[in-house]
């Protein structure tokens, strides 16, 4: 394909398995705009989950396709400023943020400062601010070129893990003697477990237990952050001691089983923000359960609280420490994740097809780049 082309991967919005590559003329930045050349974008099972809820999450509005029936799959990744007509943003700068699976993207930098900018494109004005925020890598204390894949695939989820760990430590684990995780193979779950396992309270006898499916059993047992791993139907084999339930799956059946078994020994039941209720209706999935009333954990209120408590610079420094622990742990042991570099249009389409069809182990992830 010509060098002066923009290449993008798209899927049909109502049928994710229908994939294609499209080619358009490379846009020329107008005054106040910059053209970024996308180096690579992380893609894992999380991206598929988000795409399945694309309309609900306004997923397709960040990088709209020219054909309204199609959508451009986004993810976190890295790019270089190829052409800039935005004052203060230089050609050649390395940028981290939310990008389409494409060769280039046009942005309109606003709120530009030494460390970051916001894409002020009109079509993104009412979308979630976190996805419109771009980091200038040379000013990022956590950026390392060799760690870009881990940053793209894990750091967007690591903030939730850090804030949840911080909340549970503040509450002294609600007096629990064991912490039960649903969907322990998910990145959010095992990053939380990495941080919890480093806490003195956890090392002094609180057990971390993963409750998983048969297909993920071997992988989760291989992860060193859990003291015990069981199948979802083996809740009744656990000791009835004060228990904290961290619900990363949103499974109503699992929630009913956990509450029904532990009853008064369930000290706290926490539904993590990304988990979605299934088959019980949005107004019913927490009603009438024995034991602790399920509570939702969302990152935004916790960020607001800790910003007020500590100030943003201190919150950022503490999160940076947690991120260092996570990426050092994962980088030293490939049992956590197997990251495959995928370059070129045809290999990228094949990788996406694997992920969307469910032929995708939880520890696998791709870093996708479309240019050679």
Long-range contacts (C-beta under 8 A, 24 or more apart in sequence): 1-345, 5-103, 6-102, 6-103, 6-104, 7-102, 7-103, 7-345, 7-370, 7-371, 8-63, 8-65, 8-72, 8-100, 8-101, 8-102, 8-103, 9-72, 9-73, 9-100, 9-101, 9-102, 9-345, 9-348, 9-349, 9-352, 9-370, 10-65, 10-67, 10-70, 10-71, 10-72, 10-73, 11-51, 11-70, 11-71, 11-73, 11-352, 11-356, 12-69, 12-70, 12-71, 13-54, 13-55, 13-60, 13-69, 13-70, 13-71, 14-69, 16-48, 16-51, 16-52, 16-356, 17-353, 17-356, 17-357, 19-349, 19-352, 19-353, 19-356, 20-70, 20-349, 21-345, 21-348, 21-349, 22-65, 22-66, 24-66, 26-104, 27-104, 27-106, 28-83, 29-83, 29-84, 29-85, 29-86, 29-106, 30-85, 31-85, 32-85, 32-86, 32-87, 32-108, 32-109, 33-85, 33-86, 33-106, 33-107, 33-108, 33-109, 34-81, 34-83, 34-84, 34-85, 34-86, 34-89, 34-106, 34-107, 34-108, 34-109, 35-81, 35-82, 35-83, 35-84, 35-104, 35-105, 35-106, 36-79, 36-80, 36-81, 36-82, 36-95, 36-99, 36-104, 36-105, 36-106, 36-107, 37-79, 37-80, 37-81, 37-82, 37-103, 37-104, 37-371, 38-77, 38-78, 38-79, 38-99, 38-100, 38-102, 38-103, 38-104, 38-105, 38-369, 38-370, 39-77, 39-78, 39-79, 39-80, 39-369, 40-77, 40-78, 40-148, 40-149, 40-152, 40-341, 40-367, 40-368, 40-369, 41-74, 41-75, 41-76, 41-77, 41-99, 41-100, 41-101, 41-152, 41-367, 41-368, 41-369, 42-75, 42-76, 42-77, 42-149, 42-152, 42-153, 42-365, 42-366, 42-367, 42-368, 43-73, 43-75, 43-101, 43-351, 43-352, 43-355, 43-365, 43-366, 43-367, 43-368, 44-153, 44-187, 44-355, 44-360, 44-364, 44-365, 44-366, 45-355, 45-360, 45-362, 46-157, 46-187, 47-73, 47-74, 47-75, 47-355, 48-355, 48-356, 48-360, 51-356, 53-276, 58-127, 58-128, 61-123, 61-124, 61-127, 62-98, 62-100, 62-124, 62-127, 62-131, 63-99, 63-100, 63-102, 63-105, 64-123, 72-100, 72-101, 72-102, 73-100, 73-101, 73-352, 74-98, 74-99, 74-100, 74-101, 74-131, 75-99, 75-101, 75-152, 75-368, 76-151, 76-152, 76-153, 76-155, 76-156, 77-148, 77-152, 77-367, 78-137, 78-148, 78-152, 79-105, 86-112, 86-117, 87-112, 88-112, 89-117, 93-136, 93-137, 93-138, 94-136, 94-137, 94-138, 94-143, 95-134, 95-135, 95-136, 95-137, 96-134, 96-135, 96-137, 96-140, 96-143, 96-148, 96-151, 96-152, 97-133, 97-134, 97-135, 98-131, 98-132, 98-134, 101-348, 101-352, 101-368, 101-370, 102-370, 103-370, 103-371, 107-134, 109-134, 114-139, 115-139, 115-140, 141-320, 142-320, 142-323, 142-324, 147-327, 147-331, 148-367, 149-339, 149-341, 149-365, 149-367, 150-327, 150-330, 150-331, 150-337, 150-339, 151-327, 152-367, 153-187, 153-337, 153-339, 153-365, 153-367, 154-187, 154-191, 154-326, 154-327, 154-330, 154-337, 155-323, 155-327, 157-187, 157-188, 157-191, 158-191, 158-319, 158-322, 158-323, 158-326, 159-299, 159-303, 159-319, 160-188, 160-192, 160-272, 160-273, 160-274, 160-299, 161-188, 161-191, 161-192, 161-194, 161-195, 161-322, 161-326, 162-195, 162-318, 162-319, 162-322, 162-323, 163-299, 163-302, 163-303, 163-306, 164-192, 164-246, 164-270, 164-272, 164-297, 164-302, 165-192, 165-195, 165-196, 165-199, 165-322, 166-302, 166-306, 166-318, 167-297, 167-302, 168-196, 168-244, 169-199, 169-201, 171-268, 172-201, 173-201, 173-202, 173-206, 173-244, 174-242, 174-244, 174-267, 174-268, 175-242, 175-267, 176-206, 176-242, 176-243, 176-244, 176-267, 176-268, 177-205, 177-206, 177-207, 177-241, 177-242, 177-243, 178-206, 178-207, 178-208, 178-209, 178-238, 178-239, 178-241, 178-242, 178-243, 178-244, 179-206, 179-207, 179-208, 179-209, 179-243, 179-244, 179-245, 179-246, 180-209, 180-211, 180-238, 180-243, 180-244, 180-245, 180-246, 180-258, 181-208, 181-209, 181-210, 181-211, 181-226, 181-246, 181-248, 182-211, 182-232, 182-245, 182-246, 182-247, 182-248, 182-249, 182-251, 182-254, 182-258, 183-212, 183-248, 183-249, 183-251, 183-275, 184-210, 184-211, 184-212, 184-216, 184-220, 184-223, 184-226, 184-229, 184-248, 185-210, 185-212, 185-216, 185-219, 185-220, 185-223, 185-362, 185-363, 186-248, 186-249, 186-362, 188-248, 188-272, 188-274, 189-246, 189-248, 190-223, 190-225, 190-336, 191-326, 192-246, 193-223, 193-225, 193-226, 194-225, 194-325, 194-326, 194-329, 194-330, 195-322, 195-325, 195-326, 197-225, 198-325, 209-238, 211-235, 211-254, 216-362, 219-361, 219-362, 219-363, 222-335, 223-335, 223-336, 224-333, 224-335, 232-257, 233-257, 235-261, 236-261, 240-265, 241-265, 242-267, 243-267, 244-268, 244-270, 245-269, 245-270, 245-292, 246-270, 246-272, 247-271, 247-272, 247-275, 247-294, 248-272, 248-274, 248-275, 249-275, 250-274, 250-275, 250-276, 250-277, 250-278, 251-278, 252-277, 252-278, 252-279, 252-280, 252-285, 253-278, 255-285, 255-289, 255-294, 256-289, 259-289, 259-290, 259-291, 259-292, 260-289, 260-290, 262-291, 263-290, 263-291, 264-290, 264-291, 265-291, 266-290, 266-291, 266-292, 267-292, 268-292, 268-295, 269-293, 269-294, 269-295, 270-294, 270-295, 270-296, 270-297, 271-295, 271-296, 271-297, 272-297, 273-297, 273-298, 273-299, 335-363, 336-363, 337-363, 337-364, 337-365, 338-363, 338-364, 338-365, 339-365, 339-366, 339-367, 340-364, 340-365, 340-366, 340-367, 341-366, 341-367, 341-369, 342-366, 342-367, 342-368, 342-369, 343-368, 343-369, 343-370, 343-371, 343-372, 344-370, 344-372, 345-370
